[in-house]
């Protein structure tokens, strides 16, 4: 059972690392989530992105990518960005 848990964790980490290397992948997913919030009735001018750890990295990428958000908060998010990042 412990080995299975470790393997599942490894798969999740590999997906996170892949998205982190592809910065547009994180921003695209966040934008899709924002689109769904707006579709569900959220005010598109009152959305903030808050995240912890990998989610915090996503919040930082939302700011870097100039997504239409009121603000971002990152708790323990990664500050590095992908070398292929379109943001400055």
C-alpha positions as CSV (number, residue, x, y, z in Angstrom):
1,X,0.0,0.0,0.0
2,X,2.8,2.4,0.9
3,X,4.5,1.7,-2.5
4,X,1.3,2.5,-4.3
5,X,0.9,5.8,-2.5
6,X,4.5,6.7,-3.3
7,X,3.9,5.9,-7.0
8,X,0.7,8.0,-7.1
9,X,2.5,10.9,-5.5
10,X,5.3,10.6,-8.0
11,X,2.8,10.7,-10.9
12,X,1.2,13.9,-9.4
13,X,4.6,15.5,-8.9
14,X,5.6,14.8,-12.5
15,X,2.4,16.5,-13.7
16,X,3.1,19.5,-11.6
17,X,6.6,19.8,-12.8
18,X,5.5,19.5,-16.4
19,X,3.0,22.3,-15.9
20,X,5.5,24.4,-14.1
21,X,8.0,24.1,-17.0
22,X,5.2,25.1,-19.4
23,X,4.1,28.3,-17.8
24,X,1.4,28.9,-20.3
25,X,-0.1,25.6,-19.2
26,X,-0.7,26.9,-15.7
27,X,-2.1,30.3,-16.9
28,X,-4.3,28.5,-19.4
29,X,-5.8,26.3,-16.7
30,X,-6.4,29.3,-14.4
31,X,-8.0,31.2,-17.2
32,X,-10.3,28.2,-17.8
33,X,-11.2,28.2,-14.1
34,X,-12.0,31.9,-14.2
35,X,-14.1,31.4,-17.3
36,X,-16.1,28.8,-15.4
37,X,-16.6,31.1,-12.4
38,X,-17.9,33.9,-14.7
39,X,-20.1,31.4,-16.5
40,X,-21.5,30.3,-13.1
41,X,-22.4,34.0,-12.2
42,X,-19.2,35.4,-10.6
43,X,-18.5,39.1,-11.3
44,X,-15.5,39.0,-13.7
45,X,-14.2,42.2,-12.2
46,X,-14.1,40.9,-8.6
47,X,-12.0,37.7,-9.0
48,X,-8.8,37.0,-7.1
49,X,-6.5,34.0,-7.3
50,X,-5.2,32.5,-4.0
51,X,-3.0,29.5,-3.8
52,X,-0.8,27.5,-1.6
53,X,2.4,25.8,-2.8
54,X,1.7,24.7,-6.5
55,X,-1.5,26.7,-6.4
56,X,0.6,29.7,-5.2
57,X,2.8,29.3,-8.2
58,X,-0.4,29.4,-10.3
59,X,-1.4,32.6,-8.6
60,X,1.9,34.2,-9.4
61,X,1.6,33.1,-13.0
62,X,-1.9,34.6,-13.1
63,X,-0.3,37.9,-12.2
64,X,2.6,37.5,-14.6
65,X,0.2,36.5,-17.4
66,X,-1.9,39.7,-16.9
67,X,-5.0,37.6,-16.3
68,X,-8.1,39.8,-15.6
69,X,-8.0,39.3,-11.8
70,X,-8.5,41.8,-8.9
71,X,-5.5,40.4,-7.1
72,X,-3.3,37.4,-6.3
73,X,-2.1,35.8,-3.1
74,X,0.6,33.2,-3.0
75,X,1.5,31.2,0.1
76,X,4.7,29.3,-0.4
77,X,4.4,29.4,-4.2
78,X,7.4,29.1,-6.5
79,X,8.9,32.3,-7.7
80,X,10.8,30.8,-10.6
81,X,9.4,30.8,-14.1
82,X,9.7,28.7,-17.1
83,X,12.5,29.6,-19.5
84,X,9.9,29.6,-22.3
85,X,7.6,32.0,-20.4
86,X,6.0,34.7,-22.5
87,X,5.9,37.0,-19.5
88,X,8.7,39.4,-18.5
